[in-house]
Amino acid sequence: MKSYILSIDQSTQGTKAMLVDENGAFLLRRDIPHRQLVSPEGWVGHDATEIAGNIFRVCEKVLHDSGIDPAAVIAVAVTNQRESVAVWDRKTGNPVCESIVWQCNRAAELCERLADSRTPALIREKTGLNYSPFFSAPKVAWILENIPGVRERAERGELCLGTMDSWTIWQLTDGRSHFTDTSNANRTMLYNIQTGTWDESLCRFFGIPESMLPDVLDSDALFGKTDLRGLLPHEVPIHAAVGDSNAIVVSHGCIRQGDALCGYGTGSAVIVNVGHKPINVTNGANMTTLYSSQGRAVFGMEGVINYSGAVVTWLTKNAGLAENAAQTSAMAFAANPQDKTYMVPAFTGIGAPHWKPNATAAYVGMTRLTGQNELVRAALESVAYQIADLVLPAGERLGVPARELRVAGGPSRNAYLMQFQSDILGCPVVVPEYEELSGIGSAYLAGMAMGLFDLETVLKQQKTTVFQPKMSEEERQERLLGWKHALDVVFQY
């Protein structure tokens, strides 16, 4: 009987479950969405209890629809939206409030209040990260400060915190395992990448009791065992946990120093592999732990943008400029090529490399002839410009331009966006056959840890589509200059 790894992808928009067989081949995926809790202030949250229930519902769905014998599942792997964080009661498992999503900027004032002139440099030295409310620690500090009674409970050792991998593993093991991996630990802004441990001084700085923290393991470690609350006939190991963008590093084969990729999702993460030692970066990006195995970490230069797939969601759900995501590509191709409209999608601020948390979104450069197609095109192009703002400086830092950009995620199916991305970078863009590379990446880590296959073998199975640049260098530079002008307009507002 063929064996399978069941991979759970706890993403921003929903919970996904997929099956990868013993040879690393993808079988199928099923999704269950969860609510996006957006407050009048623009704060973004999720109901962690809703997510907990969806974990088992989506696993049941993928097992049913696949038709496989549940006994054929030999391991579970986990991947997740990274900086999103939950706080819950250690005994009851009940969250103290909604989980705070990585997009949420509610801790901006707290960050400003805590910091002095030395804080950003200290944070970067220890964690590799820019000091920002984007990461988990300020969000947890906000919960401790603003939810009545929570700080007292935390100081008594009654509460746990965790990114959504920890929350998922807690559910899978019925509260027996409180773990995270190095990739997720790094994104809390409490983990010291120089020592590979939680940092006591950072916990004090944010006022977070160390008792709340999960234990940190390698990304392919054994995180516990689960029978998916009876869906499986016996318990199987949870043999991988890794952040979603980091999982794509593995599944896309970007494991050599200098390899570059972009994981397009609700937001997007651009990553350049820098090898086994962190380096100092000065372009507004972060130095982050990509994954670790057998006690050895791989580091990457990374920048995250808040709005990529979410831009398309805004076009369809909020602005009504397109009926669905698939339509946006054709609309962009049909737009007037003479129109010079830019969109800056800073709906909740703008992240790397600019780090302007108070910036707001805007269209810049419209004329009387700007219409629906042009607005849609400008929105799609805004995604590519943000990616270029990270990839181009990374090439300068390493001394070589990107040979190619490997991409993944739903927006990578948008032909206009991928062609424009190739044009504005001046290099090929490589799109995989499957969109599920986060879940596949965590499954690969589990499969390799269990000795089922090696990475080189499974990567040979993948099929790709390659977009080649067609834009002239003169036009490319002109467009990049226009984008810089649009940013300047928004930042001065």
Secondary structure, DSSP 4 states (H G I P E B T S, - for coil): ---EEEEEEE-SSEEEEEEEETTS-EEEEEEEE---EE-TT--EEE-HHHHHHHHHHHHHHHHHHH---GGGEEEEEEEE-SS-EEEEETTT--BSSPEEPTT--TTHHHHHHH--TTHHHHHHHHHSS---TTSHHHHHHHHHHHSTTHHHHHHTT-EEEEEHHHHHHHHHTTTS--EEEHHHHHTTT-EETTTTEE-HHHHHHHT--GGGPPEEE-TTS---EE-TTTTSSS-EEEEEEEEHHHHHHHHTT--STT-EEEEESSSEEEEEEEESS-----SS-EEEEEEEETTEEEEEEEEEES-SHHHHHIIIIIS-S-SSHHHHHHHHHHS-TT---EEE--TT-B-TTT-BTT---EEES--TT--HHHHHHHHHHHHHHHHHHHHHHHHHHHTS--S-EEEESGGGG-HHHHHHHHHHHTS-EEEES-S-HHHHHHHHHHHHHTTS--HHHHHTT--EEEEPP-S-HHHHHHHHHHHHHHHHHHHH-
